[in-house]
């Protein structure tokens, strides 16, 4: 009877253990592709912005970009949690790597676009919110890439390298937006004056 009690206790312990959900490779590719699309949409919003854009347009675009980066960060956090809650995927997973490489390329293009619009945004007081969004984006990209590397260990070196390349350009953007800038009364003929702090 005592032995039966131990056996039942052990069985209950096994069945009460949390099980890891399995994220399929197609779902991973779908999730990464969605992130790529989000970045493309931000690029499209930024693209028309130029020195002749009205203050209202710049403010509106800036607010939209900050909001969309927030959505991007949240989506990456959800993906990160799903990846870390899954059992690792076996195999070489070239399709997942291709999706990640596409994401990394477009993510860097989006951040580069933000860098190119820096003077426009700081002229109209939108620089600080974008800086905050970039800081959150950096942390999110870092954890996302690490979680994907854990999920697909066969491509972890390439994923780590891709993640680091994104972080490098985000760091450049952060450095740019951390500058102290004084709007120019003669803008756009004369650009804002910016100094590193």
C-alpha atoms as a printed R data frame, in Angstrom:
    type eleno elety resid chain resno      x      y       z
1   ATOM     1    CA   UNK     A     1  0.000  0.000   0.000
2   ATOM     2    CA   UNK     A     2  2.842  2.329   0.849
3   ATOM     3    CA   UNK     A     3  4.502  1.564  -2.493
4   ATOM     4    CA   UNK     A     4  1.254  2.262  -4.354
5   ATOM     5    CA   UNK     A     5  0.958  5.658  -2.640
6   ATOM     6    CA   UNK     A     6  4.483  6.599  -3.768
7   ATOM     7    CA   UNK     A     7  3.712  5.492  -7.327
8   ATOM     8    CA   UNK     A     8  0.511  7.545  -7.441
9   ATOM     9    CA   UNK     A     9  2.315 10.571  -6.029
10  ATOM    10    CA   UNK     A    10  5.031 10.297  -8.682
11  ATOM    11    CA   UNK     A    11  2.443  9.920 -11.440
12  ATOM    12    CA   UNK     A    12  0.538 12.993 -10.281
13  ATOM    13    CA   UNK     A    13  3.790 14.966 -10.196
14  ATOM    14    CA   UNK     A    14  4.536 14.029 -13.806
15  ATOM    15    CA   UNK     A    15  1.065 14.989 -15.046
16  ATOM    16    CA   UNK     A    16  1.147 18.286 -13.142
17  ATOM    17    CA   UNK     A    17  4.417 19.394 -14.771
18  ATOM    18    CA   UNK     A    18  3.927 22.240 -17.273
19  ATOM    19    CA   UNK     A    19  4.433 21.078 -20.858
20  ATOM    20    CA   UNK     A    20  6.172 23.158 -23.510
21  ATOM    21    CA   UNK     A    21  4.040 24.121 -26.487
22  ATOM    22    CA   UNK     A    22  5.498 23.491 -29.922
23  ATOM    23    CA   UNK     A    23  5.744 26.448 -32.284
24  ATOM    24    CA   UNK     A    24  5.809 25.171 -35.854
25  ATOM    25    CA   UNK     A    25  8.345 26.374 -38.405
26  ATOM    26    CA   UNK     A    26  5.627 27.860 -40.670
27  ATOM    27    CA   UNK     A    27  4.253 29.823 -37.688
28  ATOM    28    CA   UNK     A    28  7.729 31.158 -36.892
29  ATOM    29    CA   UNK     A    29  8.155 32.298 -40.493
30  ATOM    30    CA   UNK     A    30  4.702 33.897 -40.414
31  ATOM    31    CA   UNK     A    31  5.549 35.770 -37.205
32  ATOM    32    CA   UNK     A    32  8.885 37.034 -38.525
33  ATOM    33    CA   UNK     A    33  7.312 38.085 -41.833
34  ATOM    34    CA   UNK     A    34  4.692 40.066 -39.906
35  ATOM    35    CA   UNK     A    35  7.496 41.993 -38.172
36  ATOM    36    CA   UNK     A    36  9.079 42.712 -41.554
37  ATOM    37    CA   UNK     A    37  5.761 44.086 -42.812
38  ATOM    38    CA   UNK     A    38  5.425 46.323 -39.756
39  ATOM    39    CA   UNK     A    39  8.850 47.816 -40.450
40  ATOM    40    CA   UNK     A    40  7.977 48.314 -44.128
41  ATOM    41    CA   UNK     A    41  4.839 50.201 -43.116
42  ATOM    42    CA   UNK     A    42  6.883 52.523 -40.878
43  ATOM    43    CA   UNK     A    43  9.304 53.181 -43.751
44  ATOM    44    CA   UNK     A    44  6.363 54.059 -45.990
45  ATOM    45    CA   UNK     A    45  5.073 56.539 -43.392
46  ATOM    46    CA   UNK     A    46  8.507 58.151 -43.060
47  ATOM    47    CA   UNK     A    47  9.300 58.283 -46.768
48  ATOM    48    CA   UNK     A    48  7.284 61.400 -47.796
49  ATOM    49    CA   UNK     A    49  8.607 63.457 -44.882
50  ATOM    50    CA   UNK     A    50 10.976 66.230 -45.988
51  ATOM    51    CA   UNK     A    51 12.243 69.715 -45.051
52  ATOM    52    CA   UNK     A    52  9.161 71.302 -46.617
53  ATOM    53    CA   UNK     A    53  6.726 69.194 -44.569
54  ATOM    54    CA   UNK     A    54  4.413 71.229 -42.355
55  ATOM    55    CA   UNK     A    55  4.844 71.165 -38.562
56  ATOM    56    CA   UNK     A    56  1.493 69.369 -38.242
57  ATOM    57    CA   UNK     A    57  2.613 66.690 -40.699
58  ATOM    58    CA   UNK     A    58  5.906 66.153 -38.876
59  ATOM    59    CA   UNK     A    59  4.154 65.920 -35.510
60  ATOM    60    CA   UNK     A    60  1.556 63.517 -36.892
61  ATOM    61    CA   UNK     A    61  4.130 61.283 -38.568
62  ATOM    62    CA   UNK     A    62  6.302 61.294 -35.451
63  ATOM    63    CA   UNK     A    63  3.409 60.238 -33.244
64  ATOM    64    CA   UNK     A    64  2.430 57.512 -35.706
65  ATOM    65    CA   UNK     A    65  5.993 56.185 -35.866
66  ATOM    66    CA   UNK     A    66  6.299 56.063 -32.080
67  ATOM    67    CA   UNK     A    67  2.951 54.272 -31.843
68  ATOM    68    CA   UNK     A    68  3.875 51.755 -34.541
69  ATOM    69    CA   UNK     A    69  7.265 51.049 -32.995
70  ATOM    70    CA   UNK     A    70  5.391 50.406 -29.759
71  ATOM    71    CA   UNK     A    71  3.218 47.847 -31.563
72  ATOM    72    CA   UNK     A    72  6.339 46.321 -33.119
73  ATOM    73    CA   UNK     A    73  7.972 46.016 -29.692
74  ATOM    74    CA   UNK     A    74  4.872 44.387 -28.197
75  ATOM    75    CA   UNK     A    75  4.596 41.926 -31.073
76  ATOM    76    CA   UNK     A    76  8.256 40.974 -30.726
77  ATOM    77    CA   UNK     A    77  7.737 40.469 -26.984
78  ATOM    78    CA   UNK     A    78  4.790 38.142 -27.697
79  ATOM    79    CA   UNK     A    79  6.873 36.219 -30.226
80  ATOM    80    CA   UNK     A    80  9.769 36.014 -27.773
81  ATOM    81    CA   UNK     A    81  7.519 34.503 -25.105
82  ATOM    82    CA   UNK     A    82  6.099 31.988 -27.593
83  ATOM    83    CA   UNK     A    83  9.560 30.969 -28.826
84  ATOM    84    CA   UNK     A    84 10.922 30.510 -25.315
85  ATOM    85    CA   UNK     A    85  7.850 28.480 -24.340
86  ATOM    86    CA   UNK     A    86  8.395 26.069 -27.220
87  ATOM    87    CA   UNK     A    87 10.585 23.024 -27.532
88  ATOM    88    CA   UNK     A    88 13.515 23.734 -29.893
89  ATOM    89    CA   UNK     A    89 13.093 23.009 -33.590
90  ATOM    90    CA   UNK     A    90 15.393 20.439 -35.149
91  ATOM    91    CA   UNK     A    91 16.847 20.554 -38.636
92  ATOM    92    CA   UNK     A    92 18.772 23.233 -40.498
93  ATOM    93    CA   UNK     A    93 15.787 25.609 -40.916
94  ATOM    94    CA   UNK     A    94 17.000 27.639 -43.940
95  ATOM    95    CA   UNK     A    95 13.505 29.115 -44.479
96  ATOM    96    CA   UNK     A    96 13.429 30.533 -40.966
97  ATOM    97    CA   UNK     A    97 16.895 31.997 -41.476
98  ATOM    98    CA   UNK     A    98 15.806 33.586 -44.771
99  ATOM    99    CA   UNK     A    99 12.779 35.163 -43.067
100 ATOM   100    CA   UNK     A   100 14.997 36.486 -40.280
101 ATOM   101    CA   UNK     A   101 17.559 37.892 -42.713
102 ATOM   102    CA   UNK     A   102 14.767 39.706 -44.576
103 ATOM   103    CA   UNK     A   103 13.476 41.058 -41.272
104 ATOM   104    CA   UNK     A   104 16.956 42.209 -40.226
105 ATOM   105    CA   UNK     A   105 17.488 44.002 -43.543
106 ATOM   106    CA   UNK     A   106 14.171 45.870 -43.411
107 ATOM   107    CA   UNK     A   107 14.564 46.605 -39.685
108 ATOM   108    CA   UNK     A   108 17.901 48.269 -40.414
109 ATOM   109    CA   UNK     A   109 16.367 50.198 -43.317
110 ATOM   110    CA   UNK     A   110 13.652 51.509 -41.001
111 ATOM   111    CA   UNK     A   111 16.152 52.672 -38.398
112 ATOM   112    CA   UNK     A   112 18.319 54.242 -41.118
113 ATOM   113    CA   UNK     A   113 15.264 56.141 -42.302
114 ATOM   114    CA   UNK     A   114 14.726 57.443 -38.773
115 ATOM   115    CA   UNK     A   115 18.336 58.624 -38.659
116 ATOM   116    CA   UNK     A   116 17.897 60.448 -41.985
117 ATOM   117    CA   UNK     A   117 14.807 62.272 -40.655
118 ATOM   118    CA   UNK     A   118 16.476 63.336 -37.388
119 ATOM   119    CA   UNK     A   119 16.801 67.040 -38.184
120 ATOM   120    CA   UNK     A   120 13.172 67.255 -39.292
121 ATOM   121    CA   UNK     A   121 11.908 65.649 -36.107
122 ATOM   122    CA   UNK     A   122 14.069 67.643 -33.696
123 ATOM   123    CA   UNK     A   123 13.119 70.902 -35.410
124 ATOM   124    CA   UNK     A   124  9.521 70.295 -34.379
125 ATOM   125    CA   UNK     A   125 10.105 68.706 -30.964
126 ATOM   126    CA   UNK     A   126  9.478 65.059 -31.859
127 ATOM   127    CA   UNK     A   127 13.002 63.804 -31.192
128 ATOM   128    CA   UNK     A   128 12.607 62.757 -27.540
129 ATOM   129    CA   UNK     A   129  9.605 60.437 -28.054
130 ATOM   130    CA   UNK     A   130 11.434 58.758 -30.933
131 ATOM   131    CA   UNK     A   131 14.500 58.301 -28.715
132 ATOM   132    CA   UNK     A   132 12.333 56.536 -26.151
133 ATOM   133    CA   UNK     A   133 10.905 54.279 -28.850
134 ATOM   134    CA   UNK     A   134 14.409 53.414 -30.089
135 ATOM   135    CA   UNK     A   135 15.569 52.467 -26.593
136 ATOM   136    CA   UNK     A   136 12.614 50.095 -26.212
137 ATOM   137    CA   UNK     A   137 13.198 48.729 -29.712
138 ATOM   138    CA   UNK     A   138 16.827 47.902 -28.931
139 ATOM   139    CA   UNK     A   139 15.910 45.809 -25.913
140 ATOM   140    CA   UNK     A   140 13.121 44.070 -27.798
141 ATOM   141    CA   UNK     A   141 15.266 43.174 -30.816
142 ATOM   142    CA   UNK     A   142 17.965 41.792 -28.539
143 ATOM   143    CA   UNK     A   143 15.624 39.459 -26.632
144 ATOM   144    CA   UNK     A   144 13.761 38.478 -29.809
145 ATOM   145    CA   UNK     A   145 16.949 37.427 -31.623
146 ATOM   146    CA   UNK     A   146 18.158 35.481 -28.594
147 ATOM   147    CA   UNK     A   147 14.837 33.652 -28.277
148 ATOM   148    CA   UNK     A   148 14.899 32.717 -31.974
149 ATOM   149    CA   UNK     A   149 18.435 31.395 -31.572
150 ATOM   150    CA   UNK     A   150 17.235 29.189 -28.716
151 ATOM   151    CA   UNK     A   151 14.231 27.999 -30.741
152 ATOM   152    CA   UNK     A   152 16.286 27.165 -33.851
153 ATOM   153    CA   UNK     A   153 19.757 26.230 -32.580
154 ATOM   154    CA   UNK     A   154 20.982 25.158 -36.028
155 ATOM   155    CA   UNK     A   155 20.936 28.794 -37.193
156 ATOM   156    CA   UNK     A   156 21.845 30.436 -33.891
157 ATOM   157    CA   UNK     A   157 25.185 31.851 -35.080
158 ATOM   158    CA   UNK     A   158 23.568 33.570 -38.065
159 ATOM   159    CA   UNK     A   159 20.708 34.851 -35.917
160 ATOM   160    CA   UNK     A   160 23.105 36.227 -33.296
161 ATOM   161    CA   UNK     A   161 25.111 37.978 -36.034
162 ATOM   162    CA   UNK     A   162 21.958 39.411 -37.603
163 ATOM   163    CA   UNK     A   163 20.676 40.604 -34.247
164 ATOM   164    CA   UNK     A   164 23.973 42.303 -33.466
165 ATOM   165    CA   UNK     A   165 23.931 44.083 -36.835
166 ATOM   166    CA   UNK     A   166 20.487 45.494 -36.022
167 ATOM   167    CA   UNK     A   167 21.616 46.561 -32.551
168 ATOM   168    CA   UNK     A   168 24.623 48.356 -34.072
169 ATOM   169    CA   UNK     A   169 22.473 50.609 -36.236
170 ATOM   170    CA   UNK     A   170 19.938 51.164 -33.444
171 ATOM   171    CA   UNK     A   171 22.839 52.294 -31.254
172 ATOM   172    CA   UNK     A   172 23.805 54.776 -33.977
173 ATOM   173    CA   UNK     A   173 20.240 56.065 -34.069
174 ATOM   174    CA   UNK     A   174 20.151 56.371 -30.283
175 ATOM   175    CA   UNK     A   175 23.403 58.344 -30.321
176 ATOM   176    CA   UNK     A   176 21.935 60.626 -32.983
177 ATOM   177    CA   UNK     A   177 18.680 61.239 -31.109
178 ATOM   178    CA   UNK     A   178 20.451 61.702 -27.767
179 ATOM   179    CA   UNK     A   179 22.027 64.911 -29.059
180 ATOM   180    CA   UNK     A   180 20.887 68.197 -27.624
181 ATOM   181    CA   UNK     A   181 19.384 70.165 -30.518
182 ATOM   182    CA   UNK     A   182 18.279 73.788 -30.816
183 ATOM   183    CA   UNK     A   183 15.585 74.396 -33.468
184 ATOM   184    CA   UNK     A   184 16.518 76.866 -36.162
185 ATOM   185    CA   UNK     A   185 14.404 80.010 -36.725
186 ATOM   186    CA   UNK     A   186 15.578 79.916 -40.367
187 ATOM   187    CA   UNK     A   187 14.666 76.248 -40.977
188 ATOM   188    CA   UNK     A   188 14.863 74.632 -43.472
189 ATOM   189    CA   UNK     A   189 17.477 76.971 -44.939
190 ATOM   190    CA   UNK     A   190 19.537 76.570 -41.783
191 ATOM   191    CA   UNK     A   191 19.292 73.261 -39.926
192 ATOM   192    CA   UNK     A   192 18.951 72.860 -36.141
193 ATOM   193    CA   UNK     A   193 22.205 73.008 -34.182
194 ATOM   194    CA   UNK     A   194 22.951 69.725 -32.389
195 ATOM   195    CA   UNK     A   195 25.682 68.775 -29.933
196 ATOM   196    CA   UNK     A   196 26.481 65.488 -28.228
197 ATOM   197    CA   UNK     A   197 25.746 65.290 -24.530
